[in-house]
Amino acid sequence: MTQPAFFTGRRGSPLATAATPAGVAIADFTNDGVGDIAVTNNGASTLGVYAGLGSGKFSQRIELSTPPGPLALTTALLTSSGLPDAILTCQLWIG
């Protein structure tokens, strides 16, 4: 089994991530017409969300707990709320 690939934040990036970022998705989670960014943090077992403020600016990261080892991330409309839902996969290591 191959190890998942992770990315490293660029030095000086205004969007700091938690430990071992792995997946990223952009959607309007706050229903304000501005794109928001969600990042899975494999090492921290969290989903970091940055609310878009417009003009290329984002809020401070909001951390949400996830099952251990979040990796891939996508969005879809799964509920009747009309807001995009974040869908993530998590790794399971046995052994």
N, CA, C and O atoms as a MOPAC input file, in Angstrom:
PM7 MOZYME 1SCF
protein

 N      0.84800 1    -1.16800 1     0.00000 1
 C      0.00000 1     0.00000 1     0.00000 1
 C      0.89300 1     1.23100 1     0.00000 1
 O      1.85100 1     1.30600 1     0.77000 1
 N      0.58800 1     2.18400 1    -0.84800 1
 C      1.37600 1     3.40400 1    -0.90600 1
 C      0.88300 1     4.40100 1     0.12800 1
 O     -0.29100 1     4.41600 1     0.49900 1
 N      1.79600 1     5.22100 1     0.57400 1
 C      1.46000 1     6.27000 1     1.53100 1
 C      0.75600 1     7.41200 1     0.79500 1
 O      1.08200 1     7.68000 1    -0.36100 1
 N     -0.19500 1     8.08600 1     1.43300 1
 C     -0.85500 1     9.22700 1     0.78600 1
 C      0.12400 1    10.37600 1     0.60900 1
 O      1.07400 1    10.51100 1     1.38000 1
 N     -0.10500 1    11.19900 1    -0.39900 1
 C      0.73500 1    12.37600 1    -0.64100 1
 C      0.15700 1    13.56300 1     0.12400 1
 O     -1.05700 1    13.77000 1     0.13400 1
 N      1.01600 1    14.32800 1     0.75400 1
 C      0.60900 1    15.51400 1     1.48900 1
 C      1.22300 1    16.73100 1     0.83300 1
 O      2.17600 1    16.60300 1     0.06400 1
 N      0.70200 1    17.89500 1     1.11800 1
 C      1.31400 1    19.09800 1     0.57700 1
 C      1.83700 1    19.95900 1     1.70800 1
 O      1.40000 1    19.83400 1     2.85200 1
 N      2.76500 1    20.82500 1     1.38600 1
 C      3.37000 1    21.72300 1     2.35800 1
 C      2.98200 1    23.14200 1     2.00400 1
 O      3.09700 1    23.56000 1     0.85200 1
 N      2.52100 1    23.88100 1     3.00000 1
 C      2.15300 1    25.27400 1     2.77100 1
 C      3.35500 1    26.09100 1     2.33700 1
 O      4.47100 1    25.86600 1     2.80600 1
 N      3.12800 1    27.02900 1     1.45100 1
 C      4.18800 1    27.88600 1     0.96700 1
 C      4.63000 1    28.83500 1     2.06900 1
 O      3.79800 1    29.36700 1     2.80500 1
 N      5.93100 1    29.04900 1     2.18500 1
 C      6.46900 1    29.96400 1     3.19300 1
 C      5.83900 1    31.33600 1     3.01300 1
 O      5.80100 1    31.86400 1     1.90200 1
 N      5.34800 1    31.90900 1     4.09300 1
 C      4.73300 1    33.22600 1     4.04600 1
 C      3.26200 1    33.21000 1     3.65400 1
 O      2.64600 1    34.26600 1     3.50200 1
 N      2.69200 1    32.00500 1     3.49000 1
 C      1.28000 1    31.91900 1     3.11500 1
 C      0.41600 1    32.52000 1     4.21800 1
 O      0.66000 1    32.26800 1     5.39800 1
 N     -0.58600 1    33.30700 1     3.85000 1
 C     -1.46100 1    33.88300 1     4.87500 1
 C     -2.43800 1    32.86300 1     5.46700 1
 O     -3.12300 1    33.16000 1     6.44500 1
 N     -2.50500 1    31.66000 1     4.87800 1
 C     -3.42200 1    30.63700 1     5.36700 1
 C     -2.62200 1    29.48000 1     5.96500 1
 O     -2.29800 1    28.51400 1     5.27400 1
 N     -2.31800 1    29.58500 1     7.22700 1
 C     -1.59400 1    28.51500 1     7.91100 1
 C     -2.53600 1    27.34400 1     8.13500 1
 O     -3.71200 1    27.53700 1     8.44300 1
 N     -2.02000 1    26.13100 1     7.98200 1
 C     -2.82800 1    24.93600 1     8.20300 1
 C     -2.36900 1    24.22600 1     9.46300 1
 O     -1.32400 1    24.55300 1    10.02600 1
 N     -3.15400 1    23.25500 1     9.90300 1
 C     -2.75000 1    22.40700 1    11.02200 1
 C     -1.81200 1    21.32600 1    10.47300 1
 O     -1.35200 1    21.42400 1     9.33600 1
 N     -1.52900 1    20.30300 1    11.27400 1
 C     -0.54600 1    19.28700 1    10.92100 1
 C     -0.93700 1    18.47500 1     9.69200 1
 O     -2.05700 1    17.97400 1     9.60100 1
 N     -0.01500 1    18.34900 1     8.75400 1
 C     -0.10700 1    17.50100 1     7.57000 1
 C     -1.37700 1    17.72500 1     6.75400 1
 O     -2.24400 1    16.85200 1     6.71600 1
 N     -1.50000 1    18.88300 1     6.09900 1
 C     -2.66300 1    19.10900 1     5.24400 1
 C     -2.67600 1    18.11200 1     4.09200 1
 O     -1.62000 1    17.78200 1     3.55200 1
 N     -3.84800 1    17.62900 1     3.71000 1
 C     -3.92500 1    16.58500 1     2.68400 1
 C     -4.89300 1    16.89700 1     1.56000 1
 O     -4.55700 1    16.67200 1     0.39700 1
 N     -6.07900 1    17.40500 1     1.85600 1
 C     -7.08400 1    17.66600 1     0.82800 1
 C     -7.60100 1    19.07500 1     0.93800 1
 O     -7.57200 1    19.68000 1     2.00900 1
 N     -8.07900 1    19.60100 1    -0.18500 1
 C     -8.60800 1    20.96600 1    -0.17900 1
 C     -9.82500 1    21.04200 1    -1.09300 1
 O     -9.87900 1    20.38300 1    -2.13200 1
 N    -10.80000 1    21.85600 1    -0.69300 1
 C    -11.99400 1    22.08900 1    -1.51600 1
 C    -12.42300 1    23.53500 1    -1.32200 1
 O    -12.24700 1    24.11400 1    -0.25000 1
 N    -12.98500 1    24.10200 1    -2.37400 1
 C    -13.49100 1    25.47100 1    -2.32000 1
 C    -14.98000 1    25.43700 1    -2.62500 1
 O    -15.39900 1    24.87600 1    -3.63800 1
 N    -15.77300 1    26.03200 1    -1.75700 1
 C    -17.23000 1    26.09400 1    -1.93000 1
 C    -17.74700 1    27.25700 1    -1.08600 1
 O    -17.03100 1    27.76700 1    -0.22400 1
 N    -18.96700 1    27.67000 1    -1.32800 1
 C    -19.58000 1    28.74700 1    -0.54300 1
 C    -20.33500 1    28.13500 1     0.63300 1
 O    -21.56000 1    28.01800 1     0.59700 1
 N    -19.60200 1    27.74500 1     1.67300 1
 C    -20.20000 1    27.10500 1     2.84900 1
 C    -21.05900 1    28.06400 1     3.66300 1
 O    -21.96100 1    27.62600 1     4.37600 1
 N    -20.79300 1    29.36700 1     3.56900 1
 C    -21.49300 1    30.35600 1     4.39000 1
 C    -22.62400 1    31.06900 1     3.64500 1
 O    -23.26400 1    31.96200 1     4.20000 1
 N    -22.86900 1    30.68100 1     2.40300 1
 C    -23.98600 1    31.19800 1     1.60500 1
 C    -23.98000 1    32.72400 1     1.49300 1
 O    -25.02800 1    33.36500 1     1.57300 1
 N    -22.77400 1    33.30200 1     1.30700 1
 C    -22.67600 1    34.75300 1     1.14900 1
 C    -22.18400 1    35.15300 1    -0.24500 1
 O    -21.90600 1    36.32500 1    -0.49900 1
 N    -22.08000 1    34.16600 1    -1.14900 1
 C    -21.64000 1    34.45500 1    -2.50500 1
 C    -20.13800 1    34.52400 1    -2.67400 1
 O    -19.65400 1    34.84500 1    -3.76000 1
 N    -19.38600 1    34.22900 1    -1.61500 1
 C    -17.92600 1    34.27200 1    -1.65100 1
 C    -17.39500 1    32.86400 1    -1.36000 1
 O    -17.87400 1    32.19700 1    -0.44300 1
 N    -16.41500 1    32.41600 1    -2.13300 1
 C    -15.84300 1    31.08900 1    -1.93400 1
 C    -15.11500 1    30.97000 1    -0.60500 1
 O    -14.38600 1    31.87600 1    -0.19900 1
 N    -15.31800 1    29.84500 1     0.06800 1
 C    -14.63500 1    29.51400 1     1.31600 1
 C    -13.70300 1    28.34100 1     1.02000 1
 O    -13.91400 1    27.60800 1     0.05300 1
 N    -12.67700 1    28.16200 1     1.84700 1
 C    -11.70100 1    27.09000 1     1.64700 1
 C    -11.78900 1    26.11700 1     2.81100 1
 O    -11.83800 1    26.53100 1     3.96900 1
 N    -11.80800 1    24.82200 1     2.50500 1
 C    -11.75600 1    23.77600 1     3.53000 1
 C    -10.52000 1    22.90900 1     3.26600 1
 O    -10.22800 1    22.57800 1     2.11700 1
 N     -9.79800 1    22.54500 1     4.32200 1
 C     -8.57600 1    21.75000 1     4.21600 1
 C     -8.61900 1    20.61900 1     5.23800 1
 O     -8.85200 1    20.85900 1     6.42300 1
 N     -8.39100 1    19.37000 1     4.77600 1
 C     -8.26000 1    18.26800 1     5.72400 1
 C     -6.83600 1    18.28200 1     6.28100 1
 O     -5.87000 1    18.45900 1     5.53900 1
 N     -6.72200 1    18.09300 1     7.58900 1
 C     -5.42800 1    18.07400 1     8.27000 1
 C     -5.22200 1    16.67700 1     8.84500 1
 O     -5.69600 1    16.36300 1     9.93600 1
 N     -4.50400 1    15.84400 1     8.09000 1
 C     -4.33700 1    14.44100 1     8.43200 1
 C     -3.70400 1    14.25500 1     9.80400 1
 O     -4.19600 1    13.45600 1    10.60100 1
 N     -2.63600 1    14.96600 1    10.09300 1
 C     -1.92300 1    14.78500 1    11.35600 1
 C     -2.68900 1    15.26200 1    12.57600 1
 O     -2.46200 1    14.77000 1    13.68100 1
 N     -3.59500 1    16.21500 1    12.38900 1
 C     -4.36200 1    16.76800 1    13.50800 1
 C     -5.76900 1    16.19000 1    13.59500 1
 O     -6.48800 1    16.44700 1    14.56000 1
 N     -6.16900 1    15.40300 1    12.58100 1
 C     -7.53800 1    14.86200 1    12.50500 1
 C     -8.57600 1    15.96700 1    12.63000 1
 O     -9.48300 1    15.91400 1    13.46100 1
 N     -8.40900 1    16.98000 1    11.76600 1
 C     -9.33700 1    18.10300 1    11.74900 1
 C     -9.65600 1    18.51300 1    10.31200 1
 O     -8.96200 1    18.14200 1     9.36500 1
 N    -10.72200 1    19.28500 1    10.18800 1
 C    -11.06000 1    19.96400 1     8.95200 1
 C    -10.96400 1    21.44900 1     9.25700 1
 O    -11.70800 1    21.95900 1    10.09500 1
 N    -10.05900 1    22.14400 1     8.58800 1
 C     -9.90400 1    23.58100 1     8.77800 1
 C    -10.73400 1    24.31700 1     7.74100 1
 O    -10.66700 1    23.99500 1     6.55500 1
 N    -11.50700 1    25.28900 1     8.16500 1
 C    -12.34500 1    26.06400 1     7.24800 1
 C    -11.96600 1    27.53200 1     7.36600 1
 O    -11.88100 1    28.08100 1     8.46400 1
 N    -11.73800 1    28.16600 1     6.19900 1
 C    -11.43000 1    29.58400 1     6.10700 1
 C    -12.58700 1    30.24400 1     5.36100 1
 O    -12.78700 1    29.97400 1     4.17600 1
 N    -13.33700 1    31.08700 1     6.02100 1
 C    -14.46400 1    31.76600 1     5.37800 1
 C    -13.93400 1    32.87700 1     4.47800 1
 O    -13.10800 1    33.68800 1     4.89600 1
 N    -14.42000 1    32.90600 1     3.23300 1
 C    -14.02700 1    33.96400 1     2.30800 1
 C    -14.63900 1    35.28900 1     2.72800 1
 O    -15.83300 1    35.36900 1     3.01500 1
 N    -13.80900 1    36.33000 1     2.76200 1
 C    -14.26200 1    37.66000 1     3.16100 1
 C    -14.38400 1    38.60200 1     1.96800 1
 O    -14.78600 1    39.75500 1     2.12400 1
 N    -14.03700 1    38.11400 1     0.77700 1
 C    -14.03100 1    38.95200 1    -0.41400 1
 C    -12.66100 1    39.56100 1    -0.62900 1
 O    -11.84300 1    39.59600 1     0.29100 1
 N    -12.40200 1    40.04300 1    -1.83600 1
 C    -11.11700 1    40.68400 1    -2.18700 1
 C     -9.91900 1    39.78100 1    -1.91400 1
 O     -8.82400 1    40.27300 1    -1.64000 1
 N    -10.11500 1    38.46400 1    -1.98700 1
 C     -9.00400 1    37.53400 1    -1.77700 1
 C     -8.59700 1    37.34200 1    -0.33300 1
 O     -7.54900 1    36.75300 1    -0.06900 1
 N     -9.38400 1    37.81600 1     0.60500 1
 C     -9.07000 1    37.68400 1     2.03100 1
 C     -9.94100 1    36.59800 1     2.65500 1
 O    -11.05000 1    36.32300 1     2.19700 1
 N     -9.39800 1    35.98100 1     3.72800 1
 C    -10.09500 1    34.88900 1     4.40400 1
 C    -10.03200 1    35.08400 1     5.91200 1
 O     -9.13400 1    35.74800 1     6.42900 1
 N    -11.00500 1    34.49200 1     6.61500 1
 C    -11.04400 1    34.54900 1     8.07600 1
 C     -9.93800 1    33.67700 1     8.66200 1
 O     -9.25400 1    32.94300 1     7.94800 1
 N     -9.78500 1    33.77600 1     9.95400 1
 C     -8.91300 1    32.84100 1    10.66500 1
 C     -9.50100 1    31.43900 1    10.52000 1
 O    -10.70500 1    31.28800 1    10.31000 1
 N     -8.67500 1    30.43700 1    10.62800 1
 C     -9.10400 1    29.04000 1    10.47600 1
 C    -10.02900 1    28.61900 1    11.61700 1
 O     -9.75800 1    28.88200 1    12.78900 1
 N    -11.11900 1    27.96500 1    11.24800 1
 C    -12.01900 1    27.33000 1    12.20800 1
 C    -11.74300 1    25.83900 1    12.11800 1
 O    -11.83000 1    25.26500 1    11.03300 1
 N    -11.41500 1    25.20100 1    13.23000 1
 C    -11.07000 1    23.78200 1    13.23500 1
 C    -12.25800 1    22.93200 1    13.68500 1
 O    -12.87000 1    23.19400 1    14.72100 1
 N    -12.56900 1    21.91700 1    12.89500 1
 C    -13.61900 1    20.96400 1    13.23100 1
 C    -12.99000 1    19.58700 1    13.37100 1
 O    -12.16700 1    19.20200 1    12.54100 1
 N    -13.35700 1    18.84200 1    14.39800 1
 C    -12.81400 1    17.49600 1    14.60200 1
 C    -13.34200 1    16.54400 1    13.54000 1
 O    -14.48300 1    16.66700 1    13.09300 1
 N    -12.49800 1    15.58900 1    13.13800 1
 C    -12.87700 1    14.55400 1    12.18000 1
 C    -12.46800 1    13.19000 1    12.73800 1
 O    -11.74500 1    13.12800 1    13.73200 1
 N    -12.91400 1    12.10600 1    12.12200 1
 C    -12.35100 1    10.80400 1    12.48000 1
 C    -10.84100 1    10.81500 1    12.18400 1
 O    -10.37700 1    11.68300 1    11.44400 1
 N    -10.08300 1     9.89300 1    12.73200 1
 C     -8.63000 1     9.88400 1    12.52700 1
 C     -8.23800 1     9.80300 1    11.04900 1
 O     -8.83900 1     9.06800 1    10.26600 1
 N     -7.20900 1    10.58300 1    10.69200 1
 C     -6.60000 1    10.49200 1     9.37800 1
 C     -7.39000 1    10.99900 1     8.19900 1
 O     -7.47400 1    10.28800 1     7.19800 1
 N     -7.99300 1    12.21400 1     8.24900 1
 C     -8.73300 1    12.70300 1     7.08200 1
 C     -7.79100 1    12.93300 1     5.90300 1
 O     -6.67200 1    13.41800 1     6.07300 1
 N     -8.26100 1    12.57700 1     4.70400 1
 C     -7.43500 1    12.71400 1     3.49900 1
 C     -8.15800 1    13.51000 1     2.42800 1
 O     -8.13300 1    14.74100 1     2.44000 1
 N     -8.80400 1    12.81000 1     1.50100 1
 C     -9.45300 1    13.46100 1     0.36400 1
 C    -10.67900 1    14.24200 1     0.81600 1
 O    -11.31300 1    13.91700 1     1.81900 1
 N    -10.99600 1    15.28300 1     0.04800 1
 C    -12.09700 1    16.16900 1     0.39500 1
 C    -12.80800 1    16.61700 1    -0.87400 1
 O    -12.16200 1    16.95200 1    -1.86700 1
 N    -14.12100 1    16.62300 1    -0.84200 1
 C    -14.92200 1    17.16300 1    -1.93600 1
 C    -16.18200 1    17.76600 1    -1.33800 1
 O    -16.40800 1    17.66900 1    -0.13200 1
 N    -17.00000 1    18.38700 1    -2.17200 1
 C    -18.25300 1    18.96300 1    -1.68700 1
 C    -19.40100 1    18.53600 1    -2.59400 1
 O    -19.20100 1    18.22300 1    -3.76800 1
 N    -20.59000 1    18.52800 1    -2.03800 1
 C    -21.80900 1    18.21600 1    -2.79100 1
 C    -22.99600 1    18.72300 1    -1.98300 1
 O    -22.87600 1    18.99700 1    -0.78900 1
 N    -24.13500 1    18.84500 1    -2.64300 1
 C    -25.37100 1    19.20300 1    -1.94800 1
 C    -26.05500 1    17.90400 1    -1.54200 1
 O    -26.65500 1    17.23100 1    -2.38000 1
 N    -25.96900 1    17.54600 1    -0.26200 1
 C    -26.52400 1    16.28800 1     0.23000 1
 C    -27.77400 1    16.46800 1     1.08000 1
 O    -28.52600 1    15.51800 1     1.29300 1
 N    -27.99200 1    17.67000 1     1.55800 1
 C    -29.14000 1    17.92400 1     2.42500 1
 C    -30.03700 1    18.98000 1     1.78100 1
 O    -29.69500 1    19.54100 1     0.74000 1
 N    -31.15700 1    19.24100 1     2.39000 1
 C    -32.09300 1    20.22300 1     1.85600 1
 C    -31.75700 1    21.65100 1     2.28700 1
 O    -32.53600 1    22.56600 1     2.01900 1
 N    -30.61700 1    21.86400 1     2.94700 1
 C    -30.25200 1    23.20100 1     3.41900 1
 C    -29.90300 1    24.15200 1     2.28000 1
 O    -29.97700 1    25.37000 1     2.44300 1
 N    -29.52500 1    23.60600 1     1.13300 1
 C    -29.09200 1    24.44300 1     0.01900 1
 C    -27.63500 1    24.84400 1     0.10700 1
 O    -27.10800 1    25.47900 1    -0.80700 1
 N    -26.97400 1    24.47800 1     1.20200 1
 C    -25.55400 1    24.77200 1     1.38100 1
 C    -24.72500 1    23.54300 1     1.02500 1
 O    -25.17600 1    22.41800 1     1.23800 1
 N    -23.50900 1    23.73800 1     0.48200 1
 C    -22.66700 1    22.58700 1     0.16600 1
 C    -22.23500 1    21.86200 1     1.44100 1
 O    -21.98200 1    22.48100 1     2.47400 1
 N    -22.15800 1    20.55700 1     1.34100 1
 C    -21.67700 1    19.72100 1     2.43800 1
 C    -20.26200 1    19.26200 1     2.11200 1
 O    -19.96000 1    18.95700 1     0.95800 1
 N    -19.39200 1    19.20900 1     3.12200 1
 C    -18.03300 1    18.70300 1     2.94300 1
 C    -18.05400 1    17.18900 1     3.13800 1
 O    -18.61100 1    16.68300 1     4.11200 1
 N    -17.44200 1    16.48200 1     2.19900 1
 C    -17.37100 1    15.02000 1     2.25100 1
 C    -15.89000 1    14.65300 1     2.27800 1
 O    -15.14000 1    15.04100 1     1.38300 1
 N    -15.47100 1    13.92000 1     3.28500 1
 C    -14.05800 1    13.56400 1     3.36400 1
 C    -13.87100 1    12.08000 1     3.58200 1
 O    -14.74900 1    11.39700 1     4.10800 1
 N    -12.72200 1    11.59400 1     3.17300 1
 C    -12.34100 1    10.20800 1     3.42500 1
 C    -11.27500 1    10.19100 1     4.49200 1
 O    -10.51100 1    11.14700 1     4.62600 1
 N    -11.21400 1     9.10900 1     5.25600 1
 C    -10.21500 1     8.96700 1     6.29900 1
 C     -9.48400 1     7.65600 1     6.11000 1
 O    -10.04700 1     6.67300 1     5.62800 1
 N     -8.21400 1     7.66000 1     6.49800 1
 C     -7.43000 1     6.43100 1     6.36800 1
 C     -7.63400 1     5.56500 1     7.60100 1
 O     -7.87100 1     6.06000 1     8.70300 1
 N     -7.53600 1     4.27100 1     7.38800 1
 C     -7.64000 1     3.32000 1     8.48800 1
 C     -6.44400 1     2.39500 1     8.39400 1
 O     -6.29400 1     1.64600 1     7.42900 1
 N     -5.60000 1     2.45500 1     9.40400 1
 C     -4.41800 1     1.59700 1     9.42800 1
 C     -4.64500 1     0.47600 1    10.42600 1
 O     -4.92800 1     0.72400 1    11.59700 1
 N     -4.52100 1    -0.74200 1     9.96500 1
 C     -4.66700 1    -1.91600 1    10.82500 1
 C     -3.35300 1    -2.66100 1    10.79900 1
 O     -2.80100 1    -2.94800 1     9.73700 1
 N     -2.86100 1    -2.97100 1    11.98700 1
 C     -1.62900 1    -3.75000 1    11.99000 1
 C     -0.65700 1    -3.38400 1    13.01400 1
 O      0.41300 1    -3.98700 1    13.09400 1

